[in-house]
């Protein structure tokens, strides 16, 4: 099982302290990496600093590849309104396997993407 972190989880300092005790693999999509990096750069925190933080906390970056892209449901890709509101979350959700969970503070988008509720951990 992999615990996938959504970008908004990085604002939850208490949860970030708790994940140090988890035994499951913890990962982020490269989409999450760059979303969070964009936020950090505004505060003069570099990509190297963020990568070091992730490494220190055993949080792995997993690339978004064409395999994940091919798993995004076609209605999300072809519907402009859905694409505008859900594209990045759809890319993040494409990593989630049947035994994985996504940790987020915004479960409604992942529910809209038809991720089973039992695989969503709202923090």
C-alpha atoms as one frame of an Amber mdcrd trajectory, in Angstrom:
protein
   0.000   0.000   0.000   1.144   3.485  -0.835  -0.090   6.594   0.912  -0.265
   9.355  -1.706  -0.116  12.939  -0.473  -2.075  15.741  -2.107  -0.431  19.163
  -2.282  -2.669  20.674   0.387  -1.390  18.181   2.972   1.866  20.137   3.145
  -0.022  22.932   4.946  -0.972  20.542   7.768   2.041  20.628  10.097   0.548
  18.180  12.588  -0.043  15.549   9.918   3.467  16.048   8.538   4.844  15.281
  11.999   2.655  12.176  12.269   3.726  10.646   8.945   7.194  10.099  10.338
   5.700   7.223  12.338   3.915   5.540   9.409   5.237   2.263   8.058   3.508
   2.456   4.662   5.280   3.848   1.632   4.556   7.556   1.319   4.720   9.147
  -2.105   3.802  12.212  -4.081   3.165  12.565  -7.767   5.574  14.772  -9.674
   2.476  16.958 -10.159   2.304  17.479  -6.376   6.039  18.116  -6.263   5.780
  20.992  -8.720   2.574  22.403  -7.248   4.232  22.569  -3.826   7.541  23.785
  -5.229   5.729  26.704  -6.856   4.420  27.664  -3.402   7.801  27.239  -1.736
   9.733  29.263  -4.294   7.628  32.283  -3.326   9.194  31.910   0.131  12.751
  31.444  -1.194  12.801  27.695  -0.516  14.625  25.935  -3.332  13.879  22.717
  -5.167  16.983  21.211  -3.557  15.677  22.128  -0.094  12.293  20.575  -0.838
  13.872  17.425  -2.271  16.019  17.131   0.853  12.955  17.507   3.081  11.185
  14.747   1.151  14.233  12.485   1.318  14.656  13.086   5.057  11.021  12.112
   5.597  11.096   9.125   3.216   8.524  10.667   0.888   9.129   9.439  -2.642
   8.440  11.381  -5.836   6.771   9.285  -8.532   6.770  10.590 -12.084   3.572
  11.234 -13.969   3.958   9.164 -17.134   1.856   8.313 -20.146   0.656   5.197
 -18.266  -0.964   7.418 -15.644  -2.170   9.824 -18.304  -3.874   7.003 -20.166
  -5.817   6.099 -17.022  -7.534   9.489 -16.747 -11.192   9.019 -17.682 -11.967
  10.435 -21.126 -14.915  12.585 -19.947 -12.506  14.593 -17.789 -10.156  15.123
 -20.727 -12.845  16.084 -23.220 -15.069  18.245 -20.988 -13.503  21.717 -20.732
 -15.277  22.550 -17.475 -14.189  19.292 -15.809 -10.667  19.632 -17.161 -10.316
  23.153 -15.814 -11.453  22.168 -12.339 -10.033  18.633 -12.015  -7.036  18.228
 -14.333  -4.260  18.315 -11.741  -6.213  16.212  -9.247  -6.965  13.725 -12.039
  -3.232  13.465 -12.739  -2.536  12.957  -9.030  -5.372  10.415  -8.691  -4.080
   8.438 -11.671  -1.313   7.065  -9.420  -3.700   5.570  -6.869  -3.857   1.786
  -7.009  -6.656  -0.378  -5.583  -4.891  -0.777  -2.221  -3.566   2.788  -1.949
  -4.968   5.850  -0.243  -4.871   9.539  -1.041  -4.411  11.970   1.832  -6.031
  15.340   1.191  -7.850  18.210   2.836 -10.105  18.443  -0.222 -11.798  15.086
  -0.621 -14.630  16.384  -2.833 -12.417  16.539  -5.925 -11.217  12.976  -5.467
 -14.787  11.833  -4.862 -15.724  13.594  -8.115 -12.952  11.588  -9.776 -14.625
   8.429  -8.470 -11.874   7.469  -6.049 -13.625   5.168  -3.564 -14.343   6.952
  -0.289 -12.510   4.206   1.640  -9.313   5.216  -0.202  -9.526   8.882   0.793
  -8.093  10.106   4.072  -9.392  13.581   4.833  -7.020  15.573   7.070
